[in-house]
Amino acid sequence: MTKAAGYVHGYSRHEARRLGDQADILADLLHADTVYPAGSRVLEIGCGVGAQTVHLVAASPGAHIVAVDISGDSLAQARARMTAQAPGAMVTWHRADLFDLPFADGAFDHLFVCFVLEHLPDPASALARLRRVLRPGGTVTVIEGDHGSAFFHPDSAPARAAISCLVRLQSAAGGDALIGRKLQPLLTAAGYRDVVVRPRTVYADETRPTVVGGFTRITFTAMVEAVRNAALAAGLATPAGWDRGIADLHRTAGDGGTFHYTFFKALAVKPSRASP
Amino acid sequence: MTKAAGYVHGYSRHEARRLGDQADILADLLHADTVYPAGSRVLEIGCGVGAQTVHLVAASPGAHIVAVDISGDSLAQARARMTAQAPGAMVTWHRADLFDLPFADGAFDHLFVCFVLEHLPDPASALARLRRVLRPGGTVTVIEGDHGSAFFHPDSAPARAAISCLVRLQSAAGGDALIGRKLQPLLTAAGYRDVVVRPRTVYADETRPTVVGGFTRITFTAMVEAVRNAALAAGLATPAGWDRGIADLHRTAGDGGTFHYTFFKALAVKPSRASP
């Protein structure tokens, strides 16, 4: 059975906070239009530290949300986050491998999969396998980024090289940081229909200080910065080259700088007569 | 005085049709929210063959539109296009250099500049110079692409190299195919205020055949293909490498392929007390 690949971003407390900040800032862009009816059964795959779960609950307070993750530590943090932010929320937590879910066929009306496929060696198999627990006619929502969508001003070869290090590390860990552009073919190949994928673009310039601070600095640049040691250890960068790249990324958050990044959000349906 | 740089795309009849197709397909995305009040005086800079002008006229039938271009041949084609598509349109055509416009200070309520700055050696000076003919409180609308925003599935190094050839040729001709990301700092530096820039993204996959055909194939890939001879003559590509890159671009328009490209649209205001 295929297992989840290594998680390139690590499990530190600092990383948990970064994921929380990221989810808050991106909530409107990525999640505002995901609203599940009261009483519907929703399965969040790979909830991690609950960064997206709190937004699911806020947007769909009447839905029955089940959140699974393969990491017990992450689930403990997710519970704590939810207790602090939404104490009365109807969330059930399960530690489980998404390739071996402890749920009956068709147990859920909706699946929610955010920033998960990018870390899997075989996202196509994962999507196909997940179909089993979705009822015919139920929906799957998938959200992923694509680091190839990052471009900025001033442009910088060292900054592009630093981002490329993250892409290569994620690839070496069995993941794919360029997966956003592949969501439509992945979902179609996995047997879903009515696949609709749309870009969700973050654009920052000095007229939007909240986006500059909240995305360019503390989400994207911080994510790249966090793999410094791994990049150097893998021989993908020199210390001087790396530091120049990070400095140049920070420069895109200064006056006159701009930054562009695209997420992709997909919605698809499980056919009524699905093959297993 | 700075002059317009070489126009990398050329002036052929084939190119004129490509520009027309492109403008039609992108009209909703780029122009739908540009509506000028009846009686307002609008100056379109660098109208070329009138590809955008027909959409300006359609959206703002009561505005007085003046369109200028440095090429008499292009203007002739623009007139013919307008006569065919909107015979009663209130458009006045002028052959003029945008650095030496034959209009009084403050003669216009609005400026419209689409796919022009990318071809100029000094777009900052152009924007600053244009301010003279805009009345205080009047608006400037600027639309540009950014070829660094192009990414696709399946990814392909030869396809990226072919795009890079176009970027380098445009740069060698004095232009900048990566200008979209710079619009906010350019407009701010040129003395405009209330600068608002937003990405306008084209995303194509097999579920959107109109976009695949209309953008990936006949707009973007055709634009790259058109510089084959120039790229080979400049020694930027080998025939085999080039043809592979173009074939791979076409492959992104096939089943399971995806394509992403971002335009930027800017709106800014001339301050009431502007320095010249």
Interface residues (C-beta under 8 A of the other chain):
Chain A: D146 G148 S149 F151 F152 H153 D155 L178 R181 K182 Q184 P185 T188 A189 V195 V196 V197 R198 P199 T201 Y203 D205 E206 T207 G256 G257 T258 H260 T262
Chain B: D146 G148 S149 F151 F152 H153 D155 L178 R181 K182 Q184 P185 T188 A189 V195 V196 V197 R198 P199 T201 Y203 D205 E206 T207 G256 G257 T258 H260 T262
